Amino acid sequence: MCIRDPMTPPTTRAVATIDIGSGSCRGQLIDPNLNHLVRVTPRRRSGLVLGPDGAATIDPSHLLVDVGSILDELNLVAGRQGIRITAVAICTIWHSVIGVDRDRQPTSPIITWADRRPDTAARRLRHRYEQTGIYERTGCPLQTPFLPAKLTWLRDRDPAPFARTSLWLSPGEFVLLHLIDEIATSASMASGTGLYNYRDGVWDAEALEISAISEEQLSSVMDGPLGKLRAEHHHRWPQLRAALWLPAIADGAASTVGGGGCQPGDLTLTIGTSAAARLVHEQVLQSPRNGAWRYLIGAETQMTGGALSDGGNALEWLRQILLLPPTDQLESELDLFEGNVGPVVSPLFIGERGPRWLDGNKGAIWGLGPDTRASDIWRATMEGIALNLTRIASTLAEMRPIERVFGTGGALQGSRYWQRILASAINRPIMISSVQETSLRGAAALAWTQLGQPTPNNDYAVEVLPDGATCDRLAQNRWLQDRLCALET
């Protein structure tokens, strides 16, 4: 029996929001004022499986269990507090794909953005095809994260399951396939596949041909509400019975909106599991350059950016192999040694996506000595990631002047030291969002907009300013990093 909280008005409306990330799966109930209505955000740690061959996959059955478990919690809270769930919005990791057959059974695991096994296929595609036209139309170079390389690799590795595949889906579409009768993909998700002509709003014929798939194997692209929960699930989630389900949007687009960077000229620097720099701008015909990509937030809003495979995951890797103490203790120790230049890190531990797209490259640490502490390597890794983000930002600023800078992502928001490093690397103030779950908040804001409900602007807790001593040290480190880059190239 559900007991209603007397402090919650019975007319409260909410969007049930699910964030399918590579580090975790989370959910919230978010009202039109973008308030979180669940005190502790339900979270399930990622089922991401890493392999020595570069594999980075998620078991699709594991994902369905995680999403179902989170919906159980949201359904329970809505029933107890008298919250009416108006819609269900999903945001999910970009550049990830799963195949299913005609019986909706998987023909592959979920191949995530971090999977390095398609590297060879990507190189072969770049040698075989002139990629300028595809890059201009889709906004995506012929590189490992995007679907042409992934699908080519899957076809070459195991042709039989590839031929048996009826649909190629994102993780969000895979969830929808099992819960509602109609599926579609959003413009933001489609724009990150490398298969979508964002200029004309259609799947790109040449990209499909390269990938050896047909348009019928992909979802239609739309940003409006879809159907409702199938009747077979009403008993488990009665509070979702009347809710409209929306096409899954990309987590990067949701994080950008949720962090505040939704106006032309807004640059969002995100450091979560991975890292990215994204500049929102007016619709332009100018093609992205220097390996940058062009995606959509919605059908009418573009953003250009670049991404790094290394972010908070690199620090977590260091924590494990160096047996590091908690972050607060590390940062207090670092504050005592502001003047030291210390080692320099080229942070390609997880793999390269930007800003140089050097397939198969590895990370490097330069300048180790007998006085080097584990915390110095920790700091240098933060600095290396910050400098790579500013390299991407410099390319973006050539296309359109940057007016405001926002910082999002759990790893960045959880480290005051990294915030100061990033502001010093880009040498301008950064607004750090007060909202921890920016992807959930952004997905809810976009959902309420689609439902005709305006939402308030985001609020910010901290403006982080550049620090003179840190700027000086980073200037020296940038020069050394550039030398390392030249050696790597």
C-alpha positions in Angstrom: 0.0 0.0 0.0 1.4 3.4 -1.0 1.5 6.1 1.6 1.3 9.6 0.2 3.7 12.2 1.7 1.4 15.0 3.0 4.1 17.6 2.2 3.8 17.0 -1.6 0.9 18.5 -3.4 -1.2 15.8 -5.2 -1.1 17.8 -8.5 2.7 17.7 -8.8 3.8 16.8 -12.4 7.1 15.3 -13.3 9.1 13.8 -16.1 10.7 10.5 -15.3 14.2 10.8 -16.6 16.7 8.0 -17.3 20.4 8.6 -18.0 22.2 5.6 -19.6 25.8 6.4 -19.2 29.0 4.4 -19.6 29.8 4.8 -15.9 26.3 4.3 -14.4 22.6 4.3 -15.1 20.6 6.9 -13.2 17.0 8.2 -12.9 15.0 11.0 -11.4 11.6 12.6 -11.3 11.9 16.2 -12.4 9.2 18.8 -12.2 8.6 21.8 -14.6 10.8 24.0 -12.4 13.6 21.4 -12.9 13.5 20.4 -9.3 14.5 16.8 -8.4 11.7 15.1 -6.5 13.6 12.0 -5.5 15.8 12.7 -2.5 18.6 10.3 -3.5 19.0 9.8 -7.2 18.6 6.1 -8.0 21.8 4.8 -9.5 23.1 1.5 -10.8 26.8 1.2 -11.5 27.8 0.5 -15.1 27.9 -3.0 -16.5 30.7 -1.8 -18.8 33.0 -4.8 -19.6 36.5 -3.9 -20.7 38.7 -6.5 -22.5 42.5 -6.8 -23.2 41.8 -6.5 -26.9 40.2 -3.0 -26.5 36.7 -4.2 -26.0 34.3 -1.9 -24.1 30.8 -3.4 -24.2 27.6 -3.5 -22.1 25.4 -6.6 -21.8 22.0 -5.6 -23.1 20.2 -7.8 -20.6 22.1 -6.1 -17.8 21.0 -2.7 -19.1 17.3 -3.8 -19.2 17.6 -5.0 -15.6 19.2 -1.7 -14.5 16.6 0.5 -16.2 13.7 -1.7 -14.9 15.1 -1.4 -11.4 15.4 2.4 -11.6 11.8 2.6 -13.0 10.7 0.5 -10.0 12.1 3.1 -7.6 10.6 6.1 -9.6 7.2 4.4 -9.8 7.2 3.8 -6.0 8.1 7.4 -5.2 5.5 8.7 -7.6 2.8 6.5 -6.0 3.8 7.5 -2.4 4.0 11.2 -3.1 1.1 11.6 -5.5 3.3 12.7 -8.4 1.8 12.4 -11.8 4.4 11.3 -14.3 3.6 13.1 -17.6 6.4 11.7 -19.7 9.5 9.5 -19.7 12.7 10.9 -21.2 15.9 9.0 -21.8 19.4 10.3 -22.5 22.0 7.8 -23.5 25.7 7.5 -24.5 26.5 8.7 -28.0 28.3 6.5 -30.6 27.1 3.2 -29.1 25.2 0.5 -31.1 23.5 -2.8 -30.7 22.0 -5.1 -33.3 18.7 -7.0 -32.9 17.0 -9.6 -35.0 13.3 -9.7 -36.0 12.4 -11.3 -32.6 14.1 -8.3 -30.8 16.9 -10.5 -29.6 20.4 -9.1 -29.6 22.8 -10.1 -32.3 25.7 -8.2 -30.6 26.5 -6.7 -27.2 26.2 -2.9 -26.9 29.4 -1.7 -28.6 30.2 1.6 -26.8 32.1 4.7 -27.8 35.2 3.4 -25.9 35.6 0.2 -27.8 39.0 0.3 -29.6 38.6 -2.9 -31.7 37.2 -1.1 -34.8 40.5 0.9 -35.1 41.8 -1.1 -38.0 38.4 -0.9 -39.8 38.4 2.9 -39.4 41.9 3.1 -40.9 40.9 0.9 -43.8 37.8 3.1 -44.5 39.9 6.3 -44.5 42.3 4.7 -47.0 39.6 3.4 -49.2 37.1 6.3 -49.3 37.5 10.0 -49.8 35.9 11.2 -46.5 35.6 14.9 -47.1 32.0 14.7 -48.4 30.8 12.4 -45.7 32.5 14.5 -43.0 30.8 17.6 -44.3 27.4 16.1 -44.5 27.4 14.0 -41.3 29.7 16.2 -39.2 31.6 13.0 -38.3 35.0 11.9 -39.6 35.6 8.3 -40.5 37.0 7.4 -37.1 36.7 4.6 -34.6 33.8 5.8 -32.4 31.3 6.3 -35.3 29.1 3.7 -36.7 30.7 3.2 -40.2 33.8 1.8 -38.5 31.9 -0.2 -35.9 29.5 -1.8 -38.4 32.4 -2.6 -40.8 34.3 -4.2 -38.0 31.2 -6.2 -36.8 30.5 -7.4 -40.4 34.1 -8.5 -40.9 34.4 -10.2 -37.5 31.2 -12.3 -37.7 29.2 -12.0 -40.9 26.3 -14.3 -39.8 25.0 -12.3 -36.9 25.5 -9.1 -39.0 23.4 -10.5 -41.8 20.7 -11.6 -39.3 20.4 -8.1 -37.8 17.0 -6.4 -38.5 17.7 -3.2 -36.6 20.8 -1.2 -35.5 19.9 0.7 -32.3 21.3 3.0 -29.7 21.0 1.8 -26.1 18.1 4.1 -25.6 16.2 2.8 -28.6 16.9 -0.8 -27.4 15.2 0.1 -24.1 12.2 1.6 -25.9 12.0 -1.5 -28.1 11.2 -3.5 -25.0 8.8 -1.1 -23.3 6.7 0.7 -25.9 5.2 -0.2 -29.3 6.9 2.6 -31.4 10.5 3.5 -31.5 12.4 6.4 -33.0 15.7 8.2 -32.6 16.1 11.9 -31.9 18.0 14.3 -34.1 20.7 14.6 -31.5 21.3 10.8 -31.3 21.2 10.4 -35.1 23.8 13.2 -35.5 26.4 11.3 -33.5 26.2 8.1 -35.5 28.3 9.2 -38.6 25.3 8.0 -40.7 23.1 11.1 -40.6 23.1 14.0 -43.0 22.3 16.7 -40.5 22.0 19.4 -43.3 19.2 17.6 -45.1 17.7 15.7 -42.1 18.0 12.3 -43.7 20.2 9.2 -43.3 23.2 9.6 -45.6 23.2 7.2 -48.6 27.0 7.0 -49.0 27.5 6.4 -45.3 24.9 3.6 -45.3 26.6 2.0 -48.4 30.0 2.1 -46.7 28.5 0.5 -43.6 26.6 -2.2 -45.7 23.3 -1.5 -44.1 20.0 0.0 -45.4 17.8 2.8 -44.1 15.2 0.3 -43.1 17.6 -1.0 -40.5 17.6 2.3 -38.7 14.9 4.1 -36.7 13.0 7.1 -38.1 14.3 10.5 -36.8 11.9 12.6 -34.8 11.8 14.8 -31.7 8.1 14.5 -30.7 6.4 12.2 -28.2 6.0 8.5 -29.2 3.6 6.0 -27.6 2.9 4.8 -24.1 4.0 1.9 -22.0 2.8 -1.5 -23.3 -0.1 -3.0 -21.3 2.1 -6.0 -20.3 4.1 -3.6 -18.1 1.2 -1.7 -16.4 1.1 -4.0 -13.4 4.8 -3.4 -12.6 4.8 0.4 -13.3 1.2 1.7 -12.8 2.4 5.3 -12.4 3.9 5.2 -15.9 0.7 3.9 -17.5 -0.5 7.3 -18.9 3.0 8.8 -19.5 4.2 9.7 -23.0 7.6 8.3 -24.0 10.0 10.5 -25.9 12.8 9.4 -28.2 16.2 9.0 -26.5 18.5 12.0 -26.8 22.3 12.1 -26.5 23.8 12.5 -23.1 26.2 15.1 -24.4 23.3 17.2 -25.7 21.5 16.8 -22.4 24.6 17.6 -20.3 25.1 20.8 -22.4 21.6 22.0 -21.9 21.5 20.9 -18.2 24.8 22.8 -17.5 23.5 26.0 -18.9 25.4 26.2 -22.2 22.4 26.4 -24.6 22.8 29.8 -26.2 24.9 30.5 -29.3 28.5 31.3 -28.2 28.3 29.1 -25.1 31.2 26.7 -24.6 30.6 23.8 -22.3 33.6 21.9 -21.0 32.6 18.5 -19.5 34.7 16.1 -17.6 32.8 13.1 -16.5 33.9 9.5 -17.3 35.3 11.0 -20.5 35.7 14.7 -21.5 34.4 17.0 -24.2 34.3 20.6 -25.4 31.1 21.7 -27.1 30.3 25.1 -28.6 26.6 25.9 -29.3 26.1 28.1 -32.4 23.7 29.2 -35.0 23.0 26.9 -38.0 26.1 27.2 -40.3 27.1 25.6 -43.5 30.8 26.0 -42.7 32.2 22.4 -42.2 33.9 21.4 -39.0 37.7 21.3 -39.2 40.8 19.8 -37.5 38.9 16.7 -36.6 36.1 18.5 -34.7 32.6 17.0 -35.0 29.2 18.6 -35.7 26.2 17.3 -33.8 22.7 18.5 -33.0 21.0 19.4 -29.7 17.7 19.4 -31.5 16.7 19.6 -35.1 17.3 23.4 -35.2 20.3 23.8 -32.8 23.8 22.8 -33.8 27.0 22.4 -31.7 30.5 21.7 -32.8 33.1 20.1 -30.6 35.6 17.5 -29.8 35.9 14.7 -27.2 38.6 13.0 -25.2 38.4 9.3 -24.2 40.3 10.3 -21.0 38.5 12.1 -18.2 37.5 11.0 -14.7 38.2 7.4 -15.9 41.9 8.2 -16.2 42.1 9.5 -12.6 40.2 6.4 -11.4 42.8 4.2 -13.2 45.6 6.1 -11.5 43.9 5.7 -8.1 43.9 2.0 -8.6 47.4 1.5 -9.8 49.1 4.1 -7.5 47.0 3.2 -4.5 46.1 6.9 -4.0 44.3 8.4 -1.0 40.9 10.1 -1.3 40.6 13.1 -3.6 40.2 15.7 -0.7 43.5 14.5 0.8 45.3 14.6 -2.5 44.1 18.1 -3.3 45.1 19.5 0.1 48.6 18.0 -0.5 48.8 19.6 -4.0 48.0 23.0 -2.6 51.3 23.0 -0.7 53.3 22.6 -3.9 51.8 25.2 -6.3 55.2 26.3 -7.7 56.4 22.9 -8.9 56.3 22.2 -12.6 56.6 18.5 -12.0 56.0 15.8 -14.6 54.0 16.3 -17.8 51.4 13.8 -18.9 50.1 13.2 -22.4 46.8 11.6 -21.2 45.9 8.9 -23.8 45.6 6.1 -21.3 42.1 5.2 -22.3 42.6 5.9 -26.0 42.5 8.9 -28.4 39.4 10.6 -29.8 40.7 14.2 -30.0 42.0 16.6 -30.7 44.4 14.6 -33.0 42.7 11.3 -33.7 45.9 9.3 -33.5 44.7 5.7 -33.7 46.4 3.2 -31.4 48.3 5.9 -29.6 49.3 5.5 -25.9 49.7 7.9 -23.0 53.1 9.2 -21.9 54.5 10.6 -18.7 57.6 12.8 -19.0 59.9 14.3 -16.4 59.8 11.6 -13.6 62.5 11.9 -10.9 63.3 10.6 -7.5 61.3 13.5 -6.0 58.2 12.7 -8.0 55.1 11.9 -5.9 52.0 10.0 -6.9 50.1 13.3 -6.3 52.3 15.0 -8.9 51.3 12.5 -11.6 47.6 12.9 -10.5 47.9 16.7 -10.9 49.8 16.4 -14.2 47.0 14.1 -15.6 44.4 16.8 -14.7 46.5 19.4 -16.4 47.0 17.2 -19.5 43.3 16.7 -19.9 42.6 20.4 -19.4 45.2 21.4 -22.0 43.7 19.0 -24.5 40.3 20.4 -23.9 41.6 23.9 -24.5 43.2 22.8 -27.8 39.8 21.7 -29.0 38.3 25.0 -27.7 40.9 27.0 -29.8 39.7 25.2 -32.9 36.1 26.0 -32.1 36.8 29.6 -31.4 38.0 30.0 -35.0 34.5 29.2 -36.2 32.6 31.4 -33.8 33.7 33.6 -30.9 33.2 32.0 -27.4 31.1 34.2 -25.2 30.6 32.2 -22.0 32.2 29.1 -20.6 30.4 26.5 -18.5 31.8 23.5 -16.6 29.9 20.2 -16.1 30.5 16.6 -15.4 30.8 14.7 -12.1 34.6 14.5 -12.1 35.0 18.2 -12.7 32.2 19.3 -10.3 33.7 17.1 -7.6 37.2 18.6 -7.8 37.8 22.3 -6.9 41.4 21.8 -8.0 40.5 20.6 -11.4 38.1 23.5 -11.8 40.9 25.9 -11.1 43.2 24.1 -13.5 40.6 24.2 -16.3 39.9 27.9 -15.8 43.6 28.6 -15.9 44.2 26.5 -19.0 41.5 28.3 -21.0 42.4 31.6 -19.2 38.9 32.9 -18.6 36.2 32.4 -15.9 34.2 29.2 -15.9 30.7 28.9 -14.5 30.4 25.6 -12.6 26.8 24.3 -12.4 25.3 23.8 -9.0 23.4 20.8 -10.4 25.2 17.5 -10.1 23.1 15.5 -12.5 23.2 17.9 -15.5 22.4 15.1 -18.0 19.2 14.3 -16.2 18.3 17.9 -15.8 19.0 18.7 -19.5 16.9 15.7 -20.6 14.0 16.9 -18.5 14.3 20.5 -19.7 14.2 19.3 -23.4 11.3 17.0 -22.6 9.3 19.8 -21.0 10.0 22.0 -24.0 8.7 19.3 -26.3 5.6 19.1 -24.1 5.0 22.8 -24.4 6.1 23.7 -20.9 8.8 26.4 -20.5 11.5 25.8 -17.9 13.6 28.3 -15.9 17.2 29.1 -16.7 19.8 27.2 -14.7 21.4 28.7 -11.6 25.1 28.4 -10.8 26.9 28.1 -7.5 30.5 29.0 -8.5 32.4 31.2 -10.8 35.9 29.9 -11.0 38.6 32.3 -12.0 42.0 31.7 -13.6 44.9 31.5 -11.2 48.2 33.3 -12.0 50.6 30.6 -10.7 48.6 27.8 -12.3 48.6 29.7 -15.6 52.4 30.1 -15.5 52.9 26.4 -14.8 50.5 25.4 -17.6 52.2 27.6 -20.1 55.4 25.6 -19.5 53.5 22.3 -19.6 51.8 23.2 -22.8 55.2 23.7 -24.5 56.4 20.3 -23.2 53.1 18.6 -24.2 53.4 20.0 -27.7 56.9 18.4 -28.0 55.4 15.1 -26.8 52.6 15.5 -29.4 55.2 16.0 -32.2 57.1 12.8 -31.1 53.8 10.9 -31.1 52.9 12.1 -34.6 
